[in-house]
Amino acid sequence: MNQENVDIAMLEEIDNFSVNIAREAGHILLEHFQKPLEINYKGEKDTDPVTTADRISEEYLKQAIKEKFPEHRILSEEEGISCHYSSPFTWVLDPLDGTANFINGLPFFAVSIGVLWRNLPVAGSIYVPVSHKTAEGVYHAFLGNGAFYEDERITVAIDSLRQSLSEMPFQYRSQFRLSGKSRKEPYEVRNLGSIALELALTACGVFQFALFNSPKLWDVLSGVVLVREAGGLIFTYEKKSKDWKELHELETEKTGIDTTHESFQSWSSPLIAGTPGIVNKIVKDIRIHRQPQDWINVLRPGYKKLRESIGKDLLKQKS
């Protein structure tokens, strides 16, 4: 995709606006933090919590965007696609990333606002109540302008320390296998419970790299822009080729306005982000374990034949 077609003046306007509304949504969350909350659960097993704070934050963000950019499209975690217009811009919102932390009084959560121009990630803002500066603030970036925490430019980690930190999901060994030199590197593993926060901390050099199982688009879009503009690399796992591919723009199987939005809503992929030298090394050394259901599918035909054979033998013995 030709990036020269993107209106840079528009991106600057989007960046300034998204910083402001991310901060305001963050303050809305803080008003509800450590106070009684109405909590509902969603997902197939009703294990994914949603609070009143999520919904109030999301409603504020959507209304603010509609007033400022009425023709832009919006995709949010809680309500999915809320409008379909012809604009190439799509706002992707996570009004409260790290809900479990929020419910339990742990101040590791975020407001995440990412913006797509067609399939290209072009802007992102992440509000956090606790940053690498030990204060609340907004990490933000837009295409070609670098990455910032408030007004301070940030970059991914340059020097690998003896006790470098990495972000990996709990039980990552059940899905990922590191080989070669990567297996022996002394990366101390952390998991903070908020993907947006973890990507922001990767963009400013706290984490050397971050690895995620299968995040959704609203979890990572803003952080993808931040890490890339901070000098880092992003790789996603391509199921067809069974290999890692550097992420420049989102690949969707469908075309057209509505169908592309459906693809955005269902997008999910293992993802690695961080310092170029380390990330390039890890994508060569990391493999994804085959999922249990895949093994079952492979074994099922053979198991069926074995069962039929045993049954026939038993019938012969009885006769």
N, C-alpha and C positions, 0 to 999 in steps of 0.2 A: 504494500500500500504506500502511496506517495505521501510522505509526511508533510511535504511542502503545501499540500492542499488544506492543512489545518490552519484555522485562523488563530494566530498567536495572540493577537489582541484579545480575542474572545477567551482564550485559555487563561490569560492573566486576570481577566475579569472573573472567570469561574474560580480561579485560585483564591483571590481575595474574598469572594463571597463564601466559598466553601469553608475557609478558615473561620470566618465569623459565625456561620451557622453551626459548625462543628463545636465551637466553643460554647455557644448558647445551648445547644443540645446537651453538652457535657454538664453545664450548670443545672439544667433541668434534672439530670440524673443525680447530681449531688444533693439536690433538694429532697430526693427520696432515699438517699443512701443511709443505711443503718436505721431506717424507720419501718414501721409495719407495712407490708406489701401484700397485695392480692396476687397470688401466683397460680397460673394455669400451666398445663403441660400439653405439648404437642408432639408430633412424630408418630411413627408406627407403633411404638410401645409406650407412648405418653411419658417419655423420660426427659424431654427437652423443655426446660422451664421458660415461661414468658411472664413478665411482670407488668404491672401497670406502668412502671417507669419506661419499659421498652416501648409501649404503645404511645405514651405521651410524647416521648422523644421522637418517635417515627412520625407521628402526626405533625409535630412542629416542623420537622425537616421537609416533609412533603409539601406542606402548605407554603413554606418559605420559597422552595424551588419553583412551585407553580406560579407564585406571584412574580418572581424575578425572571424566570425563563419559562413562560407558559407553553411554549411549543416543544420543550425538551421532554424526553421520555424518562420514566422513573421505574426502577426495579428495586424492591426492598425485601428484606428477609421475611418479615412478618406477613406481608400482604401480597407479595409477588409483583406482577406487572400491574400498574395502576392506571396507565394511560398509553395510548398508541398514537403517535404523531409522526410527521414526515422528517423531523429534525434528525440529523446524524448523531446527536448527542444523547447519551443515556446516563442517568445518574443511578449509581448502584449503592444502596444504603444498608448499613447495619447499625441500627440506632443504639444498640447495647451489645457489644461483643465482650463476652466474659460474664454472662448472666449468673452462672453458678457462683463465681467469685463475688459478684455484686450482692446476691442474696445472703451470702454468708459473712458479709462485712469485710471482704478482702479487697483493697483498693487497686486491684489489677484488672481494669476493664477499659473499654474504649468506645468512642463513637467513630465509626468508619464511613467515610464518604469517598467513593471512587467515581470517576467519570470516563466513559468510553466515547470516542469519536468513531462511529461505525464499529469496527472490531478492535480498534486500537486504544489501549489504555493511555490516557493523556493527562489525567490530573488525579490527585488524591490528597485527602486531609484526614488526620487521625488525632482526635482529642484524647488525652490521657490525664487522669487525676494525679498520677505520679510518673514523672519522666526520668530520663537519665540525669537530669539536673535537680532531682528530688523535689520538683515543683510541678504543678499542673501546667499544661501547655498544649500546643498543636504542632504536630509534625505535618509538613505539607510539601508538595512538589507539583510541577507541571512540566510537560514535555519540553526538553531542551533548555530548562532553566536551572537545573540543579535541585537539590533537596535541602530543606531547612527545618530546624526546630525554632519556632517563632521567627526571629530575624537572623538567627545564626545558621550559617551553612554547615551541613553535616556530610560525612562520607562514611562508607563502609570501612571496616577494620583493614589496616594496611599491614601492620606487623603481627605475625603470629606469636602470641605469648606462650610461655611454658605451661600456664594453666588457662588456656583459652576456653571460652564458653561456647557451647552450641545449644540450639533449641531442637528438641526432638519430642515426639509424642510419647506418652506412657506406653509401655509394652511395644516399642517400635521394633524390637527384635522379632516379634511375631509376624511382621510384614516386610521388613527390610533386612538385607544381609550385606554387611560391609566386608570387603575383601582387600587384599593387597595392603599397601601402606596406610590406607584410611582406617583400617581396623586397629592399627597400632597407635594412631595419633591420640595424644592426651587431651581430647576435648571433653571437658566436664559438661554433663548434660543437665539442662534445666527445662522445665515446662511451667509456664505462668498461667495457663488457662485462658489466654486471650490471644488469638492469632494476630489480630491487628496490632496489638501492643508488641508482640514478639517480632513482627516484621519492622515496626518502627525502631525497635532497639537493635535490629540487624542493620538497618539503614544508618544508624549513628555509631556503629562500631562496637556495641556491647557484645553482641553475638557474632562469632566468625561466620556462622551460617545457621540457617533454620530449615528444618525438614518437617513436612506435614503429610499426613496420611492421604486424605481425600477432601480437602476443604472445598467449600462452595465459593462462588464468585464474590459474594458480598463479604466473605471472610478475608479475601486476599487482594482484591483489586487495588484498593488505595495503597496497600503495602508494596505491591508490585511496582507501581509508579515510583514510590519513595526509594526503594532499593535500587532500581535501575538509574534513577537520577542522582543517587548517591554514589554511583560508580560500580554498583554490584551487578551480578548476573542472576537471572531467573531461569530455571529449567522445569518443565513439566514432563510427565511420563506419557508417552504415546502408546496406547494399547495395541494398535495395529502393527507397528514396527517393534513393539516390546523394547523400546529404548527411550532415553531421555532426549528432549529436544528443547533448545533455547526458546523461551517465550518472547515473541515480539508483538504479536497480535493474537486475539482469540480465534481459534479455528472452530467453526460451527458447521454441522452437517447440513443444515437447512438454509434456505435463502429467503429473502423477503422480510418485511418489517415484523409482522407478527410471529412468523416461524423462527426468525433469528432471536427474537425476545424469548421464545420458549427454550431455545438452545442456551441462551444466557442463564435462564432460570435453572436449567438442569445441569449446567456446567459443573464438573467436579474432576479433580485430577491430583495425584501425588505431586508435590511441588518442593523444590529446593531453591533457596535464595541465599545470597551472601557474597563474600569476598571472591572475586574472579578466580584467583589461583586455587583456592581451596575448593570452590564449587566445581570447577573444571576437573579437579582430581577426583572428587567424590562421585560425580556422575559416571566416571569410568569404573569405579570400584563398587558401586551399590547396585544391588539387584532386588527385585520385588519377589517375595515368596508367592508361590501359587496359593490362591485362596482355597480353603477346605472344600467349598462347594464345587470348585473346578476339578479337584481330585475325585470327588464323588461321581461327577459326570463322566470322567474318564473311566472309572472303575465299574460303573453301573452295568454296561453291556456285558463285560466279562463276568461280573458277579451273577448276572441273570443266567448266563449260559452254564456257569458252575452249579448254580442252584438246580437248574433243570436236569443237569447230568447226574447230580446226587439223587434227585428224585427218581430218575429212571433206574439207577442202580438199586435203590431201596425196593422199588416195585419188583425188579427181577429176583431179589433175595426172598421176598415174600411169596413169589410164585414158585 
